Amino acid sequence: MTPFESYGHDEGPSAGPVTSEAARTLLVGGVASDEFAVEEISAQNFVRSQLDGRFGHIILGRDVSVLNTAAQRLVIHNCAAHLVPGGTLVLALPADALSAHLGVTGFTPVVGGGEGSVWRRADRRTVHDVVADARRRLERVSALELRALLDRGRATVVDIRIPEDRARHGVINPSVSVPRTVLEWRVDPASGYSNPVFDSFDQRLVVVCNEGYSSSLAAATLVDLGFGRATDLIGGMVSWLDAGLAVVPSPLDEETYLGPPER
């Protein structure tokens, strides 16, 4: 029996080749059943999780209903991010509080409208798919793994956050500030505006943003430019701070490198 048959219907991902991701089922904030094999995570832990791979089906259990409105919105966003195109979402809880979040995140109802309802993620390619494709090319690191790399001098942190966020939350020490808008020019030596800190295509560059989404796209771009060991920090600065790791104040006189002087 599939998770969907147990709710009285057999809706699943849209027609197409069956992949290992499409066959995976994730249960969020509920009690697993012996009727079908699922991977499990608590509702609270799923709010900001960035799990390996994606799923064909996600079931939201009743524990999601105890989260506040902001956390529920993040859960729905994370469902869209972790579902394959056309993947299905089952609500094993009242849907009233989640309906608005589902609508703005691109889900459409397939069966029912309340508890036990099934929703489908957009079949078209979305920003979530762009991020997922980027991450398949990266060996992403956790906050603790990055700290260990830095302690051994094995990584260069590339902080692409805006100055306001760096000032508000502090910075990883050591790190190099490179605004996302000029990242490719500051890193690629062929641009004529590169920062000399990037002196080898063999460098282990770890891109850091606020929550680990734009950093994945940025790191994949660096791979395209020849920095084959580039990657990013899972969960961004949020995960670094949640792990209790140290930061230092962003220098008030910090200046963005502007490239070589005019001659």
C-alpha positions, 0 to 999 in steps of 0.5 A: 500500500502506498501512502496515498492509497492509505488516504483513499486514493492513488495519486502520486508524482506525475507520469514520467520515468521513475527515479530514486527520488520520486520513489522516496517518501518523507513524513514530517511531524507525524507517526510512521506506519508499518504499512509503508516505508518512509523517512521521518523528521520532526516538524520543528527540525524540518522548518529549516532543514536542507536534506540530501536529495528530494522526494516524490511524496511528503506527508505532513503530520499533525505536529505541524499544526502546533507550529506558529504561522511563520514556521508553517510557511517555512514548512510549506516552502521546504516541502516545495523545495524537497519535492520533485516536479509534480511531487505530491503533498498529503496533509494528515492534519486540518488544511485551513491554516496551511491553505494560504501558504500552499497557494502562494508556494505553487501547490494545486489541490488534487484530492479534497481540501481539508485533512487527508487532502493531496496537493501537487507541486508544480510540474514546471521547472522552478527555482527549487529545481535550479537550486537542487540541480546546483547542489547535486554538483557540490559536496556541501559542508555543515557548520562543524565541518567548515569549522574543522576545515578552517582550523586546518587551513583547508578552506577559504570562506567567501561571504556573499551577504550584504553589508547590513547582514554582516554587521547585524550577525557578525562574520566567520573568521577568517572570511573574504567579503565578496558581494554576490553581484560581483562574485564572478569578477572578483574570483575569476583571474581572467576578469581583470578585477579579481581579488588576489586572495583567489590564487588557485583553481584548486582552492577549497572555496566555501560560499556563505549566505544567510540560509544556504540557498543563494550560496548553492547557486553561487558555488555552482557558478564557481565550479563552472568557472573552473574552481572544481572544489567550490561548495557552500555552507549548509544552512548558511550563517543561520546554521553556523550561529545555531551551532554556537560557533564564534563570529567576529564583528564586521569591521566598520572600515571594511572595503570591497576590493575594487580590482586593480588600480587604473594605470 
